[in-house]
Amino acid sequence: VQLQASGGGLVQPGGSLRLSCAASGGPFSMYDVGWFRQAPGKEREFVTAIRWSSSTTGYADSVKGRFTTSRDNAKNTGYLQMNSLKPGDTAVYYCALGRGFLSTMRSGYDYWGQGTQVTVSS
């Protein structure tokens, strides 16, 4: 399965961005979609995940109430809506597919996209 993340960019604090994760070459609808981020000099960290059926989602405490994950299995695409962005959200954002039941660990995911840069700055 190949993943292509897009939608990153430069946004002011308090602004919004919507990231997309387009999948090809495999059964997208059978996998959970996870989003991770990695800031310079830091470990890659879990952000959010959504079950293959969209029945359940999970969020890191740092993004709860501000970020929303969704997916459209008909389009083989996952989404991450990010609102009320803060400078601390600046990172490269990665999407991934896995079968680890909303795993918060990198090891719970089998396929990874290339990442998209999100910069929050005035």
Beta strands, then each sheet from edge to edge (+ up, - down):
strand 1: 2-6
strand 2: 9-11
strand 3: 17-24
strand 4: 32-38
strand 5: 45-50
strand 6: 57-59
strand 7: 67-72
strand 8: 77-82
strand 9: 91-98
strand 10: 111-112
strand 11: 116-120
sheet 1: 1+ 3- 8+ 7-
sheet 2: 2+ 11+ 9- 4+ 5- 6+
sheet 3: 2+ 11+ 9- 10+
end
